[in-house]
Amino acid sequence: MNSRVRAILTRLLLVLSLSIPIHSVPASAGTLTIEGGHGLAVPIDFVSKLLPSLKIPKHLSGEKFIESKIEIPYPENSREDVVIAAIPGLLELPTIDYVLRVNRDCLIFTMKSDGEIDLESPTSFSCPPDTLSLVKNRAECSSGGGTWDVARGYPAGWKCIPENRRSCTALGGTMRRVCFSGVMACVKPYKDAGKNCTDGSQCEGHRCVDVGNKVSDDGSILGQCKENDDPCGSFSAITSGKRGARIHVD
């Protein structure tokens, strides 16, 4: 569990240790909301493991899921607004994941292949104040065949990538993280990858890269066409047969 995730959970557990029993009216200071409605129930066992100091209401005793919206008001000295909600999994992994929002910090806990929820390595990112819009966005992305991804390189902290692993593979590509920011992309090979060239205009990817060839008798350098459409990397471009300075694109 990384330091940011641990800090979020520690902050949350400290607040919950002071919390009072569940009421039907949210407090003016801070509120824990469990969004169990909208057909996406939240397992009580997950909530209890995540927040062991939380007092589950008596009317849910013996139940396995929270299937409606409930709210826990905090003491007056608390200003944390927390939401726990179910969120549809990815298209190629048809499961239900769970999101925990603490103010503008979000954690997504994924369901493992054995059906258990992974509490040790959630994905953390900055999220919008409206958690349900996040849930809706991910559901729409998945149902539309995209990949909903979280990375620091996205302005909003998350983004819907048009391709998923299945469709990317069909295009001959590979879904992987690119650039220093670690954004997800479907990286596809160029048809003329590795073809000899002396200028980017001769390549499908418009980039002829230096591969260490010596200068030929006519004074030009032979390069090769770029292998794939990964937008980042370090290379020296060959332009009009001349080697340029090394470029770092990120």
C-alpha positions as CSV (number, residue, x, y, z in Angstrom):
1,M,0.0,0.0,0.0
2,N,1.6,3.3,-1.1
3,S,2.1,6.3,1.2
4,R,-0.8,8.4,-0.3
5,V,-3.3,5.5,0.1
6,R,-2.2,4.9,3.7
7,A,-2.5,8.6,4.5
8,I,-6.0,8.8,3.2
9,L,-7.2,5.7,5.1
10,T,-5.4,6.9,8.3
11,R,-7.1,10.3,8.1
12,L,-10.5,8.7,7.5
13,L,-10.2,6.2,10.3
14,L,-9.2,9.0,12.7
15,V,-12.4,10.8,11.9
16,L,-14.6,7.7,12.1
17,S,-13.3,6.9,15.5
18,L,-15.2,10.0,16.7
19,S,-18.3,9.4,14.6
20,I,-21.8,9.0,16.1
21,P,-24.5,6.5,15.1
22,I,-26.3,6.7,11.7
23,H,-29.1,9.2,11.3
24,S,-31.4,10.0,8.4
25,V,-30.4,13.6,8.1
26,P,-26.8,14.5,7.1
27,A,-24.7,16.7,9.5
28,S,-23.7,20.2,8.5
29,A,-20.1,19.5,9.3
30,G,-19.2,16.3,7.4
31,T,-20.9,13.2,6.3
32,L,-20.1,9.6,5.3
33,T,-22.5,8.6,2.5
34,I,-22.8,5.0,1.5
35,E,-24.4,4.9,-2.0
36,G,-26.0,1.5,-2.0
37,G,-28.7,2.3,-4.5
38,H,-28.9,2.6,-8.3
39,G,-28.7,-1.2,-8.6
40,L,-25.1,-1.2,-7.3
41,A,-25.2,-2.5,-3.7
42,V,-22.2,-2.2,-1.4
43,P,-21.2,-5.3,0.6
44,I,-21.4,-4.7,4.4
45,D,-18.4,-7.0,4.9
46,F,-16.3,-4.7,2.6
47,V,-17.4,-1.6,4.6
48,S,-16.6,-3.3,7.9
49,K,-13.2,-4.4,6.8
50,L,-12.4,-1.0,5.3
51,L,-13.8,1.0,8.3
52,P,-13.7,-1.3,11.4
53,S,-14.8,1.5,13.8
54,L,-18.0,2.2,11.8
55,K,-21.2,1.4,13.6
56,I,-23.5,-0.5,11.2
57,P,-27.2,0.3,11.9
58,K,-29.3,-2.4,13.6
59,H,-31.8,-2.7,10.8
60,L,-29.0,-4.0,8.6
61,S,-28.0,-6.7,11.0
62,G,-27.8,-10.1,9.2
63,E,-27.8,-8.4,5.8
64,K,-25.0,-8.9,3.3
65,F,-25.4,-5.7,1.3
66,I,-26.4,-2.1,1.7
67,E,-28.9,-1.5,-1.0
68,S,-29.9,2.1,-0.3
69,K,-28.3,5.4,0.4
70,I,-27.4,5.9,4.1
71,E,-25.6,8.8,5.8
72,I,-23.4,9.0,8.9
73,P,-23.0,12.5,10.3
74,Y,-19.7,13.4,11.9
75,P,-19.0,15.5,15.1
76,E,-18.9,19.2,14.7
77,N,-15.1,19.3,14.6
78,S,-15.0,17.2,11.4
79,R,-15.0,18.6,7.9
80,E,-14.4,15.4,6.0
81,D,-17.0,14.5,3.3
82,V,-16.7,10.8,2.5
83,V,-18.6,8.6,0.0
84,I,-18.4,4.8,-0.6
85,A,-20.1,3.5,-3.7
86,A,-20.0,0.6,-6.1
87,I,-18.7,1.2,-9.6
88,P,-19.0,-1.1,-12.7
89,G,-15.8,-2.9,-13.6
90,L,-14.1,-2.9,-16.9
91,L,-15.6,-4.4,-20.0
92,E,-13.1,-7.3,-20.3
93,L,-13.3,-7.9,-16.5
94,P,-17.1,-7.8,-15.8
95,T,-16.9,-7.2,-12.1
96,I,-18.0,-4.6,-9.6
97,D,-15.3,-2.4,-8.0
98,Y,-15.7,0.1,-5.2
99,V,-14.8,3.7,-4.8
100,L,-14.0,5.5,-1.6
101,R,-14.0,9.3,-1.8
102,V,-12.5,11.5,1.0
103,N,-13.1,15.1,0.0
104,R,-11.1,15.3,-3.3
105,D,-9.1,12.1,-2.8
106,C,-10.5,8.9,-4.4
107,L,-9.5,5.2,-3.9
108,I,-10.8,2.4,-6.2
109,F,-10.7,-1.1,-4.7
110,T,-10.9,-3.8,-7.4
111,M,-12.4,-7.3,-7.1
112,K,-9.9,-10.1,-7.5
113,S,-10.4,-13.2,-9.6
114,D,-11.5,-15.1,-6.5
115,G,-14.3,-12.7,-5.9
116,E,-12.6,-11.0,-2.9
117,I,-12.0,-7.2,-2.8
118,D,-8.4,-6.2,-2.8
119,L,-8.0,-3.9,0.2
120,E,-4.2,-3.8,0.0
121,S,-3.5,-2.0,-3.3
122,P,-6.3,0.4,-4.3
123,T,-5.8,3.0,-7.1
124,S,-5.6,6.6,-5.8
125,F,-6.4,9.8,-7.7
126,S,-8.0,13.2,-7.4
127,C,-11.7,12.9,-8.1
128,P,-14.6,15.2,-8.7
129,P,-17.0,16.2,-5.8
130,D,-19.9,14.3,-7.5
131,T,-19.0,10.6,-7.0
132,L,-22.0,9.4,-8.9
133,S,-20.9,11.3,-12.0
134,L,-17.6,9.4,-11.7
135,V,-19.5,6.1,-11.5
136,K,-21.7,7.0,-14.5
137,N,-18.7,8.1,-16.6
138,R,-16.9,4.8,-15.9
139,A,-20.0,2.8,-16.7
140,E,-20.6,4.6,-20.0
141,C,-16.9,4.2,-20.9
142,S,-17.0,0.5,-20.3
143,S,-20.3,-0.1,-22.1
144,G,-19.0,1.9,-25.0
145,G,-16.0,-0.4,-25.4
146,G,-13.4,2.0,-23.9
147,T,-10.9,1.6,-21.1
148,W,-11.5,3.9,-18.0
149,D,-8.1,4.8,-16.7
150,V,-6.5,6.7,-13.9
151,A,-3.1,8.4,-14.2
152,R,-1.5,11.7,-13.1
153,G,-1.1,12.7,-16.7
154,Y,-4.8,13.3,-17.2
155,P,-6.0,16.8,-16.3
156,A,-9.0,15.4,-14.4
157,G,-7.0,12.5,-13.0
158,W,-8.9,10.0,-15.1
159,K,-9.9,9.5,-18.7
160,C,-11.9,7.2,-21.0
161,I,-9.5,5.7,-23.6
162,P,-11.4,4.8,-26.8
163,E,-9.9,1.3,-27.1
164,N,-9.9,-1.7,-24.7
165,R,-7.5,-4.6,-24.7
166,R,-9.7,-6.7,-27.0
167,S,-10.2,-4.0,-29.7
168,C,-6.5,-2.8,-29.4
169,T,-5.3,-6.4,-30.0
170,A,-7.6,-6.7,-33.0
171,L,-5.8,-3.6,-34.4
172,G,-2.4,-5.3,-33.9
173,G,-1.7,-3.1,-30.9
174,T,-0.9,-3.4,-27.2
175,M,-2.5,-1.6,-24.4
176,R,0.2,-0.2,-22.2
177,R,1.3,2.9,-20.3
178,V,3.4,5.5,-22.1
179,C,5.3,8.6,-21.3
180,F,6.6,9.8,-17.9
181,S,3.0,10.6,-16.8
182,G,2.0,6.9,-17.3
183,V,-1.1,7.4,-19.4
184,M,-2.7,4.4,-21.0
185,A,-2.7,4.1,-24.8
186,C,-3.2,1.5,-27.5
187,V,0.2,1.4,-29.1
188,K,0.0,0.2,-32.7
189,P,2.9,-0.8,-34.9
190,Y,3.5,1.0,-38.2
191,K,3.3,-1.1,-41.4
192,D,6.7,0.1,-42.5
193,A,8.4,-0.3,-39.1
194,G,12.1,-0.7,-39.6
195,K,12.2,0.3,-43.3
196,N,15.3,2.1,-44.4
197,C,14.8,5.8,-44.8
198,T,16.6,9.1,-45.0
199,D,13.7,11.4,-44.1
200,G,10.5,11.2,-42.0
201,S,8.4,11.9,-45.2
202,Q,9.2,8.4,-46.3
203,C,7.6,6.8,-43.2
204,E,4.0,6.1,-42.2
205,G,4.7,7.6,-38.8
206,H,6.5,10.6,-40.3
207,R,9.6,9.9,-38.3
208,C,12.9,8.4,-39.6
209,V,15.1,7.6,-36.6
210,D,18.8,7.2,-36.3
211,V,19.9,3.6,-35.6
212,G,23.7,4.2,-35.5
213,N,24.5,3.7,-39.2
214,K,27.7,5.3,-40.5
215,V,27.7,8.2,-43.0
216,S,27.5,6.8,-46.6
217,D,29.8,7.8,-49.5
218,D,27.3,10.5,-50.6
219,G,27.3,12.1,-47.2
220,S,23.8,10.9,-46.1
221,I,22.9,8.7,-43.1
222,L,20.4,5.8,-43.4
223,G,17.9,5.6,-40.7
224,Q,14.8,3.4,-40.1
225,C,11.1,4.2,-39.9
226,K,9.7,4.4,-36.3
227,E,8.3,1.1,-35.1
228,N,5.0,2.2,-33.5
229,D,2.9,5.2,-32.6
230,D,4.1,5.5,-29.0
231,P,4.0,9.3,-28.7
232,C,7.0,9.5,-26.3
233,G,10.6,8.4,-26.2
234,S,14.2,9.5,-26.9
235,F,15.7,9.4,-30.4
236,S,17.7,11.3,-33.0
237,A,15.7,12.0,-36.1
238,I,17.1,11.7,-39.6
239,T,16.0,14.6,-41.9
240,S,17.2,14.8,-45.5
241,G,19.9,12.3,-44.7
242,K,21.3,14.3,-41.8
243,R,21.3,13.3,-38.1
244,G,19.7,15.7,-35.8
245,A,20.2,16.4,-32.1
246,R,18.8,13.8,-29.7
247,I,15.2,14.6,-28.8
248,H,13.3,13.7,-25.6
249,V,9.5,13.6,-26.1
250,D,7.4,13.1,-23.0
